[in-house]
Amino acid sequence: MLKKLVMTLFATFMLSASAFAAVNINTATATELEALNGIGPEKAKDIIDYRTKNGPFKTAEDIMKVPGIKEGTFAKIKADVTVNGKTSAVAAVKAPAKAESKAAPTMKPTAEPKATKAPKATKAPKAGASEPAKK
């Protein structure tokens, strides 16, 4: 009985975990599409342009009809895309982090300035010594 309960819970967890990673390629915004591995701003725009011109995708595999998306890219994203339902919150949360990293340029280290010689110290007059007479 306990074994069956554990197996049921495990199966439920696995199904729910995959559901949280889904991006609906028929309704996703460019930012949500960019959350997918291998999809950048240009490919996201191409996906939106394609579905606007040709209508909704019937299957997830239809995304390979978009110019620039072939089997290699599809293999990276097929577990994370769907043509039904809503884009999950998890996928939407991933996208801003990616966008922020593009927005904030990384600074390259600059060469440190060369050390300059300190000016020579002048000797202070000894205590009790008078100043030289002025002419």
C-alpha positions in Angstrom: 0.0 0.0 0.0 2.7 2.5 1.0 4.7 1.6 -2.1 1.7 2.3 -4.4 1.2 5.7 -2.6 4.9 6.6 -3.1 4.8 5.6 -6.8 1.6 7.7 -7.3 3.1 10.7 -5.6 6.3 10.4 -7.7 4.3 10.1 -10.9 2.2 13.1 -10.0 5.4 15.1 -9.2 7.0 14.2 -12.5 3.9 15.2 -14.5 3.5 18.5 -12.6 7.2 19.3 -13.0 7.0 18.9 -16.7 3.8 21.0 -16.9 5.6 23.9 -15.1 8.3 24.0 -17.7 6.0 24.4 -20.7 6.0 27.4 -23.0 3.0 27.6 -25.3 4.6 28.5 -28.7 1.2 29.7 -29.9 0.7 32.3 -27.3 4.1 33.0 -25.7 5.6 36.5 -25.8 9.1 37.1 -27.2 10.4 37.3 -23.7 8.8 33.9 -22.8 10.2 32.3 -26.0 13.6 33.6 -25.1 13.5 31.6 -21.9 13.9 28.5 -24.1 17.4 27.0 -24.5 18.7 28.2 -27.9 16.1 30.8 -28.6 17.3 34.4 -28.6 15.6 37.6 -29.6 15.9 37.0 -33.4 14.5 33.5 -33.3 11.7 34.6 -30.9 10.7 37.3 -33.4 10.8 34.7 -36.2 8.5 32.4 -34.3 6.0 35.2 -33.6 6.2 36.4 -37.2 5.7 32.8 -38.5 2.6 32.1 -36.3 1.2 35.6 -37.2 1.5 34.8 -40.9 0.6 31.1 -40.9 -1.7 30.7 -37.8 -1.1 28.6 -34.7 1.2 25.6 -34.6 -0.6 22.3 -34.7 2.2 20.3 -33.0 5.4 21.3 -31.2 7.4 19.8 -34.1 5.8 22.4 -36.4 8.2 25.0 -34.9 10.8 23.5 -37.2 9.0 25.2 -40.1 10.3 28.5 -38.7 13.4 29.5 -40.7 16.5 29.0 -38.5 14.9 26.4 -36.2 16.0 22.9 -37.2 16.3 19.5 -35.5 19.2 20.5 -33.2 17.3 23.5 -31.8 14.1 21.5 -31.5 15.9 18.8 -29.6 17.0 21.3 -27.0 13.4 22.7 -26.5 11.0 19.9 -27.2 10.5 19.0 -23.6 9.8 22.7 -22.7 7.3 23.6 -25.5 3.6 22.9 -26.0 0.8 24.1 -28.3 -1.9 24.0 -25.6 -2.5 25.7 -22.4 -0.8 28.7 -20.8 2.9 29.4 -20.6 3.9 28.5 -17.1 5.1 31.0 -14.5 8.4 29.2 -14.3 9.2 29.8 -18.0 8.1 33.4 -17.6 10.4 33.9 -14.6 13.4 32.6 -16.4 13.1 35.1 -19.2 13.8 38.4 -17.3 17.0 37.1 -15.9 18.2 36.4 -19.4 17.0 39.8 -20.6 18.8 41.5 -17.7 22.0 39.8 -18.5 21.9 41.2 -22.0 20.9 44.7 -20.8 23.8 45.0 -18.4 27.1 44.9 -20.3 30.0 43.3 -18.6 32.9 45.5 -17.9 36.3 44.4 -19.0 39.1 44.9 -16.5 41.3 47.8 -17.3 45.0 48.1 -16.9 46.0 49.5 -13.5 47.8 52.8 -13.8 51.5 52.7 -13.5 52.9 53.6 -10.2 54.6 57.0 -10.1 57.5 57.9 -7.9 56.7 59.8 -4.8 58.3 63.3 -4.6 61.5 63.5 -2.6 60.9 64.4 1.0 62.7 67.5 2.1 64.4 67.5 5.4 62.8 69.6 8.2 65.1 72.0 10.0 66.5 70.8 13.3 64.7 72.1 16.4 66.3 75.3 17.6 68.1 76.0 14.4 67.5 79.4 12.9 66.6 80.1 9.4 69.4 81.2 7.1 69.7 84.9 6.8 68.1 86.5 3.7 70.2 88.7 1.6 
